[in-house]
Each structure stands twice: as structure tokens, then as C-alpha cells.
Amino acid sequence: EMAAQSSEVDETMKKLTSHPGVIGYLIINADGIPIRSSLEPAEAVQYAGLISLLANKARAAVRELDSQNDVTFLRLRSKKHEILIAPGDFFLNLFLSL
């Protein structure tokens, strides 16, 4: 069953990264450690550390404003990229696009 789920995740990531402009993905566990990625290993570790901090800060800010609320999605645009972040309870999904 675990292998089937793994294959399903791989298929989903392949579909999502096939969209024009998407240059990579990263799945981070609750400890901020990359568990799946299409990025170079050093780049994945760097993104995982920084983006998990950002997602945790965003979640804390939203809950401070309203304890019944939570972050469901973050979209960050820079001059070079757009980073799409979908935080969950156990994993954080990140996509990079141009």
C-alpha cells in the first residue's frame, strides 16, 4: 500500500510540474526536512529550511489574529520566481514557477 501511495504522489508531482512555467517542487515534512524534490539536494535543503520558517510564521500570525483560522495557501512572488506553498499538518508542498 505504501508503494502505491508513493507512486501516486510521484504521478501527481509529475503532472503538476508539467505545467508551463513550473520549474520544480518540494515536499517537506513537519520538521522542515525535504522528503521529495525535483530540485538539487542543496537547493532543496535551503528552500525547505527557509520556506518552512516562513510558513510557520504565517500560520502563527493568522492564528494570533483569529485562533479559529489557519493558513491554507501562500503565494510569494519575487523578481525571478513565484513560490506556491500549501502547508498541511504533516507536510508542506512547495512549487516554484517562473
Secondary structure, DSSP 8 states (H G I E B T S, - for coil): -HHHHHHHHHHHHHHHHTSTTEEEEEEEETTS-EEEESS-HHHHHHHHHHHHHHHHHHHHHHHHH-TT-----EEEE-SS-EEEEEE-SSEEEEEEE-
